[in-house]
Amino acid sequence: FLTLSSLSCGHAAGHDTPEVTLVSGTVTGQHADGIDFYRGMPYAKAPVGNLRWQPPQAPDAIASPYAANSFFPPCPQRGKDNGSEDCLGINVFSPSADDGQTARPVLVWIHGGGYVGGSGDLDPKVVSHWVNQGLVLVSFNYRLGALGIFAHPALSQPDGVNYSVMDMVAALSWVQ
């Protein structure tokens, strides 16, 4: 997906900390080698408890400033013990805001893995490649396996029960 984005970005006075103002609040990230990194921003509420078998819900307002310095854990997946159901995080990587350009093309990277594996935790080489082309790169996690695509009559929803795809739509809406 390719679109244009305009962000209110800048570096905090006297710091090498990038900062962006979103609808939900102010987010700080990290800066290295001409790239601003915003890792681990929630794009939906954690799908746990009474939200487990529900479409993604808009996240609560974030505490400003929100430090987006680490990826959300991957969603639970086959053969891995490091997952968490609180995994619906999004990441934004952009050329440094210091160059003054405010509108850039955006590339949204939806990881593969057959709906049972993967995460939005991108390799730094991938990030550098795309950001050095002048793009803003976005990646995210979405529910996998039974938590993402389990179908059962008791889970019937008007829009279906593919929570993986619903999470993708919620992430794309967040980007928009």
TIGUBA-179396 format. One record per atom (N, C-alpha, C, O, CB): x, z, y; atom name. Coordinates in pm, whole numbers, always signed. Glycine has a CB too. Example, Ala and Ser with C-alpha at 12.3 -4.5 7.8 and 13.67 -1.06 7.14 Angstrom:
BEGIN
((+1319 +780 -569) "N")
((+1230 +780 -450) "CA")
((+1320 +780 -330) "C")
((+1424 +846 -332) "O")
((+1131 +905 -447) "CB")
((+1285 +708 -225) "N")
((+1367 +714 -106) "CA")
((+1290 +787 +3) "C")
((+1341 +804 +114) "O")
((+1408 +572 -60) "CB")
END
This chain:
BEGIN
((+85 +0 -117) "N")
((+0 +0 +0) "CA")
((+89 +0 +122) "C")
((+186 +76 +130) "O")
((-97 +122 +0) "CB")
((+57 -84 +218) "N")
((+138 -93 +337) "CA")
((+45 -83 +457) "C")
((-56 -153 +465) "O")
((+221 -224 +340) "CB")
((+81 +2 +549) "N")
((+1 +20 +669) "CA")
((+94 +61 +781) "C")
((+215 +75 +759) "O")
((-111 +126 +648) "CB")
((+44 +80 +899) "N")
((+124 +129 +1010) "CA")
((+84 +271 +1041) "C")
((-32 +308 +1029) "O")
((+110 +40 +1133) "CB")
((+180 +350 +1082) "N")
((+154 +490 +1111) "CA")
((+216 +525 +1245) "C")
((+321 +473 +1281) "O")
((+209 +581 +1000) "CB")
((+152 +613 +1316) "N")
((+207 +664 +1440) "CA")
((+207 +815 +1432) "C")
((+102 +877 +1418) "O")
((+126 +615 +1564) "CB")
((+324 +874 +1440) "N")
((+337 +1019 +1429) "CA")
((+391 +1075 +1559) "C")
((+465 +1008 +1631) "O")
((+429 +1057 +1313) "CB")
((+353 +1196 +1588) "N")
((+411 +1267 +1701) "CA")
((+528 +1347 +1646) "C")
((+511 +1459 +1599) "O")
((+306 +1359 +1774) "CB")
((+647 +1289 +1653) "N")
((+765 +1348 +1591) "CA")
((+867 +1386 +1695) "C")
((+864 +1340 +1809) "O")
((+826 +1253 +1490) "CB")
((+957 +1471 +1654) "N")
((+1068 +1505 +1739) "CA")
((+1151 +1612 +1673) "C")
((+1114 +1666 +1569) "O")
((+1020 +1552 +1876) "CB")
((+1264 +1641 +1733) "N")
((+1348 +1747 +1683) "CA")
((+1330 +1867 +1774) "C")
((+1331 +1853 +1896) "O")
((+1497 +1704 +1675) "CB")
((+1314 +1984 +1714) "N")
((+1295 +2106 +1792) "CA")
((+1416 +2126 +1883) "C")
((+1529 +2099 +1844) "O")
((+1275 +2228 +1700) "CB")
((+1391 +2174 +2003) "N")
((+1496 +2192 +2103) "CA")
((+1610 +2275 +2047) "C")
((+1590 +2386 +1998) "O")
((+1440 +2258 +2229) "CB")
((+1731 +2219 +2054) "N")
((+1850 +2291 +2012) "CA")
((+1867 +2301 +1862) "C")
((+1957 +2371 +1816) "O")
((+1847 +2426 +2070) "CB")
((+1785 +2233 +1783) "N")
((+1794 +2241 +1639) "CA")
((+1797 +2101 +1579) "C")
((+1754 +2005 +1642) "O")
((+1676 +2323 +1581) "CB")
((+1847 +2093 +1459) "N")
((+1843 +1967 +1386) "CA")
((+1729 +1972 +1285) "C")
((+1743 +1930 +1171) "O")
((+1979 +1940 +1315) "CB")
((+1616 +2026 +1331) "N")
((+1498 +2041 +1246) "CA")
((+1389 +1948 +1295) "C")
((+1336 +1966 +1405) "O")
((+1449 +2188 +1245) "CB")
((+1354 +1846 +1214) "N")
((+1245 +1759 +1257) "CA")
((+1112 +1833 +1255) "C")
((+1092 +1926 +1176) "O")
((+1237 +1634 +1167) "CB")
((+1024 +1792 +1341) "N")
((+893 +1857 +1353) "CA")
((+789 +1749 +1377) "C")
((+813 +1654 +1452) "O")
((+891 +1962 +1469) "CB")
((+674 +1763 +1314) "N")
((+566 +1668 +1332) "CA")
((+436 +1747 +1348) "C")
((+416 +1850 +1283) "O")
((+557 +1568 +1211) "CB")
((+350 +1697 +1436) "N")
((+220 +1759 +1456) "CA")
((+115 +1677 +1382) "C")
((+95 +1559 +1410) "O")
((+186 +1770 +1608) "CB")
((+50 +1742 +1287) "N")
((-56 +1681 +1208) "CA")
((-189 +1739 +1253) "C")
((-193 +1833 +1332) "O")
((-33 +1705 +1057) "CB")
((-297 +1684 +1203) "N")
((-430 +1737 +1233) "CA")
((-439 +1883 +1189) "C")
((-502 +1964 +1257) "O")
((-539 +1652 +1164) "CB")
((-375 +1916 +1075) "N")
((-386 +2051 +1019) "CA")
((-285 +2150 +1076) "C")
((-291 +2268 +1043) "O")
((-369 +2044 +871) "CB")
((-194 +2105 +1162) "N")
((-96 +2196 +1221) "CA")
((+41 +2134 +1235) "C")
((+59 +2015 +1209) "O")
((-86 +2321 +1140) "CB")
((+137 +2214 +1275) "N")
((+274 +2168 +1295) "CA")
((+354 +2190 +1168) "C")
((+345 +2294 +1103) "O")
((+339 +2240 +1415) "CB")
((+434 +2089 +1134) "N")
((+515 +2093 +1013) "CA")
((+661 +2070 +1052) "C")
((+692 +1982 +1132) "O")
((+468 +1986 +910) "CB")
((+750 +2151 +995) "N")
((+893 +2129 +1013) "CA")
((+950 +2080 +881) "C")
((+900 +2114 +774) "O")
((+965 +2258 +1062) "CB")
((+1055 +2002 +891) "N")
((+1119 +1948 +772) "CA")
((+1269 +1969 +778) "C")
((+1317 +2067 +835) "O")
((+1088 +1801 +756) "CB")
((+1341 +1878 +719) "N")
((+1486 +1879 +719) "CA")
((+1536 +1742 +761) "C")
((+1463 +1643 +753) "O")
((+1542 +1919 +579) "CB")
((+1660 +1738 +806) "N")
((+1718 +1613 +852) "CA")
((+1857 +1597 +790) "C")
((+1937 +1690 +790) "O")
((+1727 +1609 +1007) "CB")
((+1884 +1478 +737) "N")
((+2017 +1448 +684) "CA")
((+2038 +1298 +683) "C")
((+1949 +1222 +644) "O")
((+2035 +1507 +542) "CB")
((+2155 +1255 +725) "N")
((+2195 +1114 +718) "CA")
((+2093 +1019 +780) "C")
((+2066 +912 +725) "O")
((+2218 +1075 +573) "CB")
((+2035 +1057 +894) "N")
((+1942 +969 +965) "CA")
((+1801 +967 +907) "C")
((+1720 +883 +946) "O")
((+1995 +832 +966) "CB")
((+1772 +1058 +814) "N")
((+1641 +1062 +750) "CA")
((+1577 +1198 +774) "C")
((+1642 +1302 +758) "O")
((+1652 +1034 +597) "CB")
((+1450 +1198 +812) "N")
((+1372 +1321 +823) "CA")
((+1293 +1337 +693) "C")
((+1225 +1245 +649) "O")
((+1275 +1317 +948) "CB")
((+1304 +1456 +632) "N")
((+1242 +1487 +504) "CA")
((+1134 +1593 +526) "C")
((+1161 +1700 +580) "O")
((+1347 +1536 +401) "CB")
((+1012 +1563 +485) "N")
((+903 +1660 +484) "CA")
((+855 +1667 +340) "C")
((+784 +1578 +293) "O")
((+785 +1620 +585) "CB")
((+894 +1773 +268) "N")
((+863 +1785 +125) "CA")
((+763 +1897 +102) "C")
((+778 +2008 +154) "O")
((+992 +1810 +43) "CB")
((+659 +1867 +23) "N")
((+570 +1972 -22) "CA")
((+463 +2015 +76) "C")
((+444 +2135 +99) "O")
((+647 +2088 -57) "CB")
((+393 +1921 +134) "N")
((+277 +1955 +218) "CA")
((+151 +1942 +132) "C")
((+138 +1846 +57) "O")
((+269 +1861 +346) "CB")
((+59 +2037 +142) "N")
((-63 +2026 +61) "CA")
((-156 +1918 +117) "C")
((-184 +1915 +237) "O")
((-137 +2161 +57) "CB")
((-202 +1829 +29) "N")
((-302 +1730 +73) "CA")
((-440 +1763 +20) "C")
((-538 +1698 +55) "O")
((-261 +1590 +28) "CB")
((-448 +1865 -65) "N")
((-575 +1914 -119) "CA")
((-556 +2059 -162) "C")
((-444 +2106 -182) "O")
((-623 +1825 -240) "CB")
((-667 +2129 -175) "N")
((-660 +2266 -226) "CA")
((-611 +2263 -370) "C")
((-629 +2164 -441) "O")
((-800 +2337 -216) "CB")
((-550 +2373 -413) "N")
((-506 +2385 -552) "CA")
((-628 +2374 -644) "C")
((-725 +2447 -626) "O")
((-430 +2520 -576) "CB")
((-624 +2283 -742) "N")
((-738 +2265 -833) "CA")
((-736 +2370 -945) "C")
((-719 +2337 -1062) "O")
((-737 +2124 -892) "CB")
((-755 +2494 -907) "N")
((-754 +2605 -1002) "CA")
((-885 +2682 -991) "C")
((-961 +2664 -896) "O")
((-632 +2699 -977) "CB")
((-909 +2767 -1089) "N")
((-1032 +2847 -1086) "CA")
((-1154 +2759 -1084) "C")
((-1166 +2667 -1166) "O")
((-1033 +2940 -965) "CB")
((-1246 +2785 -992) "N")
((-1370 +2706 -986) "CA")
((-1348 +2564 -933) "C")
((-1442 +2485 -931) "O")
((-1472 +2777 -899) "CB")
((-1226 +2531 -891) "N")
((-1195 +2393 -847) "CA")
((-1127 +2311 -957) "C")
((-1097 +2193 -935) "O")
((-1105 +2397 -723) "CB")
((-1102 +2371 -1074) "N")
((-1027 +2302 -1180) "CA")
((-1092 +2170 -1220) "C")
((-1022 +2069 -1223) "O")
((-1017 +2392 -1303) "CB")
((-1215 +2166 -1249) "N")
((-1280 +2043 -1295) "CA")
((-1366 +1983 -1183) "C")
((-1480 +1942 -1204) "O")
((-1367 +2071 -1420) "CB")
((-1309 +1980 -1065) "N")
((-1380 +1929 -947) "CA")
((-1295 +1823 -877) "C")
((-1173 +1821 -893) "O")
((-1414 +2044 -849) "CB")
((-1360 +1736 -801) "N")
((-1282 +1643 -718) "CA")
((-1194 +1721 -621) "C")
((-1223 +1837 -591) "O")
((-1377 +1546 -640) "CB")
((-1088 +1660 -574) "N")
((-1001 +1731 -480) "CA")
((-1077 +1772 -354) "C")
((-1161 +1698 -304) "O")
((-880 +1645 -443) "CB")
((-1044 +1890 -304) "N")
((-1106 +1944 -183) "CA")
((-1004 +1941 -70) "C")
((-884 +1960 -94) "O")
((-1158 +2090 -207) "CB")
((-1050 +1918 +51) "N")
((-960 +1917 +167) "CA")
((-886 +2051 +174) "C")
((-944 +2156 +148) "O")
((-1038 +1891 +299) "CB")
((-757 +2046 +210) "N")
((-681 +2171 +216) "CA")
((-724 +2256 +335) "C")
((-781 +2207 +432) "O")
((-530 +2142 +225) "CB")
((-695 +2384 +324) "N")
((-716 +2473 +437) "CA")
((-614 +2439 +545) "C")
((-513 +2374 +517) "O")
((-705 +2622 +395) "CB")
((-640 +2482 +667) "N")
((-542 +2463 +774) "CA")
((-412 +2532 +734) "C")
((-414 +2637 +670) "O")
((-595 +2519 +912) "CB")
((-301 +2473 +772) "N")
((-172 +2531 +737) "CA")
((-127 +2628 +845) "C")
((-165 +2616 +962) "O")
((-66 +2421 +717) "CB")
((-46 +2723 +805) "N")
((+12 +2816 +902) "CA")
((+119 +2740 +979) "C")
((+212 +2687 +919) "O")
((+71 +2946 +831) "CB")
((+107 +2735 +1110) "N")
((+204 +2660 +1191) "CA")
((+313 +2753 +1241) "C")
((+282 +2865 +1283) "O")
((+135 +2590 +1309) "CB")
((+437 +2713 +1239) "N")
((+482 +2590 +1175) "CA")
((+495 +2610 +1024) "C")
((+537 +2715 +977) "O")
((+615 +2545 +1235) "CB")
((+459 +2507 +951) "N")
((+467 +2505 +806) "CA")
((+601 +2443 +768) "C")
((+629 +2330 +809) "O")
((+347 +2427 +741) "CB")
((+683 +2514 +692) "N")
((+814 +2464 +651) "CA")
((+798 +2377 +526) "C")
((+777 +2429 +416) "O")
((+913 +2582 +624) "CB")
((+809 +2247 +544) "N")
((+797 +2151 +434) "CA")
((+937 +2116 +384) "C")
((+988 +2007 +410) "O")
((+720 +2023 +478) "CB")
((+997 +2211 +313) "N")
((+1137 +2197 +273) "CA")
((+1160 +2180 +124) "C")
((+1274 +2157 +82) "O")
((+1213 +2314 +319) "CB")
((+1056 +2190 +41) "N")
((+1078 +2171 -102) "CA")
((+955 +2106 -165) "C")
((+841 +2128 -122) "O")
((+1109 +2306 -171) "CB")
((+981 +2026 -267) "N")
((+873 +1958 -337) "CA")
((+780 +2060 -401) "C")
((+823 +2168 -441) "O")
((+929 +1863 -444) "CB")
((+651 +2026 -411) "N")
((+559 +2105 -492) "CA")
((+605 +2090 -637) "C")
((+668 +1991 -672) "O")
((+408 +2057 -473) "CB")
((+574 +2189 -721) "N")
((+608 +2171 -864) "CA")
((+528 +2054 -920) "C")
((+421 +2021 -869) "O")
((+579 +2302 -945) "CB")
((+579 +1992 -1025) "N")
((+501 +1884 -1087) "CA")
((+373 +1940 -1149) "C")
((+366 +2059 -1183) "O")
((+585 +1810 -1195) "CB")
((+274 +1855 -1164) "N")
((+152 +1897 -1232) "CA")
((+183 +1917 -1380) "C")
((+275 +1854 -1433) "O")
((+37 +1792 -1212) "CB")
((+107 +2005 -1450) "N")
((+132 +2026 -1593) "CA")
((+131 +1894 -1669) "C")
((+47 +1808 -1647) "O")
((+27 +2122 -1652) "CB")
((+228 +1883 -1760) "N")
((+241 +1760 -1837) "CA")
((+302 +1788 -1973) "C")
((+368 +1889 -1995) "O")
((+323 +1657 -1762) "CB")
((+279 +1696 -2060) "N")
((+324 +1707 -2199) "CA")
((+475 +1729 -2208) "C")
((+553 +1658 -2146) "O")
((+285 +1580 -2277) "CB")
((+514 +1830 -2287) "N")
((+654 +1853 -2315) "CA")
((+735 +1915 -2203) "C")
((+858 +1919 -2212) "O")
((+714 +1727 -2351) "CB")
((+671 +1962 -2097) "N")
((+744 +2023 -1984) "CA")
((+686 +2160 -1955) "C")
((+564 +2180 -1960) "O")
((+737 +1933 -1857) "CB")
((+773 +2255 -1926) "N")
((+730 +2391 -1898) "CA")
((+733 +2425 -1749) "C")
((+696 +2537 -1712) "O")
((+815 +2488 -1973) "CB")
((+776 +2333 -1664) "N")
((+796 +2366 -1523) "CA")
((+679 +2325 -1434) "C")
((+693 +2326 -1312) "O")
((+921 +2300 -1473) "CB")
((+566 +2290 -1491) "N")
((+453 +2245 -1411) "CA")
((+366 +2359 -1361) "C")
((+377 +2473 -1407) "O")
((+369 +2151 -1491) "CB")
((+280 +2326 -1266) "N")
((+186 +2421 -1209) "CA")
((+58 +2347 -1173) "C")
((+63 +2232 -1128) "O")
((+247 +2494 -1085) "CB")
((-56 +2413 -1193) "N")
((-181 +2351 -1150) "CA")
((-190 +2344 -998) "C")
((-265 +2262 -945) "O")
((-300 +2427 -1207) "CB")
((-116 +2427 -928) "N")
((-108 +2418 -781) "CA")
((+2 +2317 -750) "C")
((+114 +2353 -712) "O")
((-77 +2560 -714) "CB")
((-32 +2189 -765) "N")
((+69 +2083 -760) "CA")
((+35 +1970 -663) "C")
((+114 +1876 -651) "O")
((+89 +2025 -897) "CB")
((-77 +1976 -595) "N")
((-120 +1863 -513) "CA")
((-49 +1862 -378) "C")
((-107 +1894 -274) "O")
((-273 +1867 -493) "CB")
((+78 +1824 -385) "N")
((+161 +1818 -265) "CA")
((+201 +1675 -234) "C")
((+207 +1590 -322) "O")
((+285 +1903 -282) "CB")
((+227 +1651 -107) "N")
((+266 +1518 -59) "CA")
((+397 +1530 +17) "C")
((+426 +1634 +76) "O")
((+155 +1456 +32) "CB")
((+476 +1424 +15) "N")
((+608 +1422 +76) "CA")
((+620 +1301 +167) "C")
((+570 +1193 +134) "O")
((+720 +1421 -31) "CB")
((+684 +1318 +282) "N")
((+703 +1209 +376) "CA")
((+850 +1203 +413) "C")
((+912 +1304 +448) "O")
((+615 +1227 +503) "CB")
((+906 +1084 +403) "N")
((+1046 +1058 +437) "CA")
((+1047 +948 +542) "C")
((+986 +842 +521) "O")
((+1131 +1020 +310) "CB")
((+1116 +971 +653) "N")
((+1113 +869 +759) "CA")
((+1249 +859 +826) "C")
((+1330 +952 +822) "O")
((+1006 +903 +863) "CB")
((+1273 +743 +889) "N")
((+1393 +734 +971) "CA")
((+1384 +841 +1080) "C")
((+1274 +879 +1121) "O")
((+1409 +592 +1033) "CB")
((+1497 +888 +1124) "N")
((+1501 +993 +1226) "CA")
((+1414 +956 +1345) "C")
((+1417 +843 +1393) "O")
((+1644 +1019 +1271) "CB")
((+1336 +1053 +1392) "N")
((+1250 +1031 +1509) "CA")
((+1332 +1012 +1636) "C")
((+1277 +971 +1738) "O")
((+1154 +1148 +1527) "CB")
((+1461 +1042 +1632) "N")
((+1546 +1029 +1750) "CA")
((+1561 +885 +1798) "C")
((+1606 +863 +1910) "O")
((+1681 +1086 +1721) "CB")
((+1524 +785 +1715) "N")
((+1542 +647 +1757) "CA")
((+1432 +599 +1852) "C")
((+1439 +488 +1904) "O")
((+1547 +558 +1636) "CB")
((+1330 +683 +1874) "N")
((+1227 +651 +1973) "CA")
((+1115 +563 +1922) "C")
((+1014 +549 +1991) "O")
((+1289 +586 +2089) "CB")
((+1127 +502 +1804) "N")
((+1020 +418 +1752) "CA")
((+909 +506 +1698) "C")
((+936 +600 +1622) "O")
((+1074 +322 +1641) "CB")
((+783 +478 +1736) "N")
((+673 +565 +1695) "CA")
((+583 +503 +1589) "C")
((+512 +576 +1520) "O")
((+590 +601 +1814) "CB")
((+585 +372 +1573) "N")
((+500 +308 +1472) "CA")
((+590 +237 +1372) "C")
((+678 +159 +1409) "O")
((+400 +208 +1538) "CB")
((+567 +264 +1245) "N")
((+647 +205 +1137) "CA")
((+557 +168 +1020) "C")
((+449 +226 +1004) "O")
((+759 +302 +1091) "CB")
((+600 +73 +938) "N")
((+526 +48 +815) "CA")
((+543 +166 +720) "C")
((+647 +232 +718) "O")
((+574 -83 +747) "CB")
((+439 +192 +641) "N")
((+439 +304 +548) "CA")
((+427 +249 +406) "C")
((+339 +168 +377) "O")
((+323 +405 +580) "CB")
((+516 +295 +318) "N")
((+510 +261 +177) "CA")
((+470 +386 +101) "C")
((+539 +487 +106) "O")
((+647 +204 +125) "CB")
((+357 +379 +30) "N")
((+311 +492 -50) "CA")
((+353 +465 -194) "C")
((+313 +366 -255) "O")
((+154 +511 -38) "CB")
((+435 +556 -249) "N")
((+487 +545 -385) "CA")
((+400 +630 -476) "C")
((+402 +753 -466) "O")
((+636 +589 -392) "CB")
((+324 +566 -565) "N")
((+244 +639 -663) "CA")
((+321 +634 -794) "C")
((+339 +527 -852) "O")
((+98 +577 -678) "CB")
((+368 +750 -840) "N")
((+453 +752 -959) "CA")
((+378 +705 -1083) "C")
((+256 +717 -1092) "O")
((+508 +892 -982) "CB")
((+453 +651 -1176) "N")
((+399 +611 -1305) "CA")
((+404 +727 -1402) "C")
((+425 +841 -1363) "O")
((+477 +492 -1360) "CB")
((+384 +696 -1529) "N")
((+390 +797 -1633) "CA")
((+268 +798 -1723) "C")
((+248 +893 -1799) "O")
((+407 +932 -1571) "CB")
((+188 +693 -1716) "N")
((+74 +682 -1806) "CA")
((-27 +793 -1794) "C")
((-94 +827 -1892) "O")
((+123 +677 -1946) "CB")
((-40 +852 -1676) "N")
((-135 +961 -1650) "CA")
((-103 +1088 -1730) "C")
((-187 +1178 -1737) "O")
((-275 +916 -1682) "CB")
((+17 +1096 -1789) "N")
((+55 +1216 -1863) "CA")
((+190 +1272 -1818) "C")
((+229 +1379 -1864) "O")
((+58 +1186 -2011) "CB")
((+261 +1202 -1731) "N")
((+392 +1249 -1687) "CA")
((+427 +1197 -1550) "C")
((+362 +1106 -1498) "O")
((+498 +1209 -1786) "CB")
((+532 +1255 -1491) "N")
((+584 +1210 -1363) "CA")
((+550 +1304 -1250) "C")
((+472 +1399 -1265) "O")
((+531 +1074 -1332) "CB")
((+610 +1276 -1135) "N")
((+583 +1354 -1014) "CA")
((+628 +1275 -892) "C")
((+692 +1171 -904) "O")
((+654 +1492 -1020) "CB")
((+595 +1326 -776) "N")
((+634 +1264 -650) "CA")
((+772 +1305 -604) "C")
((+811 +1273 -491) "O")
((+535 +1296 -544) "CB")
((+847 +1375 -687) "N")
((+983 +1421 -656) "CA")
((+1078 +1302 -668) "C")
((+1133 +1277 -775) "O")
((+1027 +1539 -751) "CB")
((+1096 +1230 -557) "N")
((+1175 +1106 -561) "CA")
((+1324 +1132 -556) "C")
((+1371 +1227 -492) "O")
((+1136 +1017 -446) "CB")
((+1397 +1048 -624) "N")
((+1542 +1050 -623) "CA")
((+1592 +1017 -483) "C")
((+1539 +926 -419) "O")
((+1600 +951 -728) "CB")
((+1693 +1088 -433) "N")
((+1745 +1060 -299) "CA")
((+1789 +915 -279) "C")
((+1781 +864 -167) "O")
((+1860 +1151 -270) "CB")
((+1836 +848 -384) "N")
((+1877 +707 -371) "CA")
((+1757 +618 -340) "C")
((+1768 +524 -261) "O")
((+1947 +658 -499) "CB")
((+1643 +647 -403) "N")
((+1520 +572 -377) "CA")
((+1476 +594 -233) "C")
((+1443 +499 -161) "O")
((+1407 +613 -476) "CB")
((+1477 +720 -191) "N")
((+1439 +753 -53) "CA")
((+1528 +680 +46) "C")
((+1479 +616 +138) "O")
((+1446 +905 -29) "CB")
((+1658 +688 +28) "N")
((+1753 +623 +120) "CA")
((+1731 +472 +124) "C")
((+1732 +412 +232) "O")
((+1897 +653 +79) "CB")
((+1710 +412 +8) "N")
((+1691 +266 +5) "CA")
((+1575 +223 +94) "C")
((+1590 +134 +178) "O")
((+1666 +219 -139) "CB")
((+1459 +286 +75) "N")
((+1340 +243 +149) "CA")
((+1343 +286 +295) "C")
((+1305 +209 +383) "O")
((+1215 +297 +83) "CB")
((+1387 +406 +323) "N")
((+1391 +453 +461) "CA")
((+1494 +374 +541) "C")
((+1471 +346 +659) "O")
((+1423 +604 +467) "CB")
((+1605 +336 +481) "N")
((+1705 +256 +551) "CA")
((+1657 +114 +578) "C")
((+1721 +41 +654) "O")
((+1833 +251 +470) "CB")
((+1545 +75 +518) "N")
((+1481 -53 +549) "CA")
((+1385 -39 +668) "C")
((+1321 -136 +708) "O")
((+1405 -106 +425) "CB")
((+1375 +82 +723) "N")
((+1288 +106 +838) "CA")
((+1148 +151 +802) "C")
((+1061 +156 +888) "O")
((+1279 -16 +919) "CB")
((+1125 +184 +674) "N")
((+992 +227 +630) "CA")
((+978 +378 +632) "C")
((+1077 +451 +621) "O")
((+964 +174 +491) "CB")
((+856 +424 +646) "N")
((+821 +562 +616) "CA")
((+778 +559 +470) "C")
((+693 +479 +431) "O")
((+705 +619 +713) "CB")
((+837 +646 +389) "N")
((+807 +652 +246) "CA")
((+727 +778 +217) "C")
((+765 +887 +260) "O")
((+938 +648 +161) "CB")
((+618 +764 +143) "N")
((+532 +876 +107) "CA")
((+520 +881 -45) "C")
((+501 +779 -110) "O")
((+391 +863 +174) "CB")
((+532 +1001 -101) "N")
((+509 +1020 -245) "CA")
((+424 +1146 -263) "C")
((+415 +1229 -173) "O")
((+645 +1032 -324) "CB")
((+363 +1160 -379) "N")
((+277 +1276 -402) "CA")
((+258 +1299 -551) "C")
((+286 +1212 -634) "O")
((+141 +1258 -333) "CB")
((+210 +1418 -583) "N")
((+171 +1453 -719) "CA")
((+21 +1435 -734) "C")
((-54 +1442 -636) "O")
((+212 +1600 -754) "CB")
((-23 +1411 -857) "N")
((-166 +1407 -888) "CA")
((-185 +1466 -1028) "C")
((-92 +1466 -1109) "O")
((-223 +1261 -879) "CB")
((-306 +1515 -1055) "N")
((-334 +1579 -1184) "CA")
((-313 +1481 -1299) "C")
((-346 +1363 -1290) "O")
((-479 +1634 -1187) "CB")
((-256 +1534 -1407) "N")
((-218 +1453 -1523) "CA")
((-286 +1503 -1649) "C")
((-341 +1613 -1653) "O")
((-67 +1453 -1541) "CB")
((-281 +1420 -1753) "N")
((-330 +1459 -1884) "CA")
((-475 +1504 -1881) "C")
((-557 +1449 -1807) "O")
((-245 +1568 -1941) "CB")
((-506 +1605 -1961) "N")
((-643 +1655 -1970) "CA")
((-695 +1704 -1836) "C")
((-814 +1689 -1807) "O")
((-653 +1767 -2072) "CB")
((-610 +1763 -1753) "N")
((-655 +1812 -1623) "CA")
((-687 +1697 -1527) "C")
((-758 +1716 -1428) "O")
((-548 +1902 -1561) "CB")
((-637 +1578 -1556) "N")
((-661 +1463 -1470) "CA")
((-765 +1366 -1520) "C")
((-843 +1312 -1441) "O")
((-536 +1391 -1450) "CB")
((-767 +1344 -1652) "N")
((-856 +1238 -1702) "CA")
((-943 +1281 -1821) "C")
((-1000 +1196 -1889) "O")
((-774 +1118 -1743) "CB")
((-952 +1410 -1845) "N")
((-1036 +1460 -1953) "CA")
((-1182 +1427 -1925) "C")
((-1233 +1455 -1817) "O")
((-1017 +1613 -1971) "CB")
((-1249 +1368 -2022) "N")
((-1390 +1332 -2005) "CA")
((-1475 +1415 -2103) "C")
((-1449 +1419 -2223) "O")
((-1412 +1180 -2029) "CB")
((-1575 +1479 -2048) "N")
((-1668 +1558 -2129) "CA")
((-1802 +1558 -2057) "C")
((-1804 +1566 -1934) "O")
((-1615 +1705 -2153) "CB")
((-1914 +1550 -2129) "N")
((-2045 +1546 -2062) "CA")
((-2069 +1663 -1966) "C")
((-2139 +1647 -1867) "O")
((-2153 +1545 -2165) "CB")
((-2011 +1779 -1995) "N")
((-2031 +1895 -1908) "CA")
((-1960 +1879 -1774) "C")
((-1990 +1951 -1679) "O")
((-1983 +2022 -1977) "CB")
((-1867 +1785 -1766) "N")
((-1792 +1763 -1641) "CA")
((-1848 +1647 -1560) "C")
((-1788 +1606 -1461) "O")
((-1644 +1737 -1672) "CB")
((-1959 +1593 -1601) "N")
((-2015 +1476 -1536) "CA")
((-2028 +1496 -1385) "C")
((-2079 +1598 -1338) "O")
((-2151 +1442 -1596) "CB")
((-1982 +1398 -1312) "N")
((-1988 +1397 -1165) "CA")
((-2050 +1263 -1122) "C")
((-2041 +1165 -1196) "O")
((-1845 +1417 -1101) "CB")
((-2112 +1258 -1005) "N")
((-2168 +1131 -958) "CA")
((-2062 +1021 -944) "C")
((-2092 +903 -962) "O")
((-2237 +1152 -824) "CB")
((-1938 +1060 -913) "N")
((-1831 +961 -895) "CA")
((-1742 +949 -1018) "C")
((-1635 +889 -1009) "O")
((-1746 +998 -775) "CB")
((-1783 +1004 -1133) "N")
((-1701 +999 -1253) "CA")
((-1616 +1124 -1265) "C")
((-1634 +1220 -1189) "O")
((-1612 +875 -1253) "CB")
((-1522 +1123 -1361) "N")
((-1440 +1241 -1384) "CA")
((-1290 +1209 -1391) "C")
((-1215 +1285 -1452) "O")
((-1483 +1309 -1512) "CB")
((-1247 +1102 -1332) "N")
((-1104 +1071 -1332) "CA")
((-1040 +1139 -1212) "C")
((-1026 +1080 -1105) "O")
((-1079 +916 -1329) "CB")
((-1002 +1266 -1231) "N")
((-947 +1345 -1121) "CA")
((-810 +1291 -1077) "C")
((-772 +1308 -962) "O")
((-934 +1492 -1163) "CB")
((-738 +1227 -1167) "N")
((-609 +1166 -1129) "CA")
((-632 +1064 -1017) "C")
((-564 +1067 -914) "O")
((-542 +1097 -1252) "CB")
((-726 +975 -1037) "N")
((-753 +872 -936) "CA")
((-814 +935 -811) "C")
((-782 +895 -699) "O")
((-847 +763 -992) "CB")
((-901 +1034 -828) "N")
((-958 +1102 -711) "CA")
((-848 +1167 -628) "C")
((-853 +1165 -505) "O")
((-1061 +1208 -755) "CB")
((-747 +1227 -696) "N")
((-634 +1285 -624) "CA")
((-558 +1178 -547) "C")
((-517 +1199 -433) "O")
((-539 +1357 -722) "CB")
((-539 +1061 -610) "N")
((-470 +951 -542) "CA")
((-546 +910 -416) "C")
((-485 +888 -311) "O")
((-455 +830 -636) "CB")
((-675 +900 -426) "N")
((-758 +863 -310) "CA")
((-746 +969 -202) "C")
((-735 +936 -84) "O")
((-906 +845 -350) "CB")
((-747 +1098 -240) "N")
((-733 +1206 -143) "CA")
((-597 +1197 -73) "C")
((-589 +1217 +48) "O")
((-750 +1342 -210) "CB")
((-490 +1168 -149) "N")
((-358 +1155 -89) "CA")
((-352 +1037 +7) "C")
((-294 +1047 +115) "O")
((-251 +1139 -198) "CB")
((-413 +925 -32) "N")
((-415 +807 +56) "CA")
((-496 +838 +183) "C")
((-461 +793 +292) "O")
((-474 +684 -18) "CB")
((-604 +913 +169) "N")
((-683 +953 +287) "CA")
((-600 +1041 +378) "C")
((-607 +1029 +501) "O")
((-811 +1027 +245) "CB")
((-520 +1132 +320) "N")
((-431 +1218 +398) "CA")
((-333 +1131 +478) "C")
((-309 +1155 +596) "O")
((-353 +1318 +306) "CB")
((-277 +1030 +412) "N")
((-183 +939 +479) "CA")
((-253 +868 +594) "C")
((-197 +856 +703) "O")
((-124 +837 +380) "CB")
((-373 +820 +569) "N")
((-448 +748 +672) "CA")
((-469 +835 +794) "C")
((-530 +791 +891) "O")
((-582 +699 +617) "CB")
END
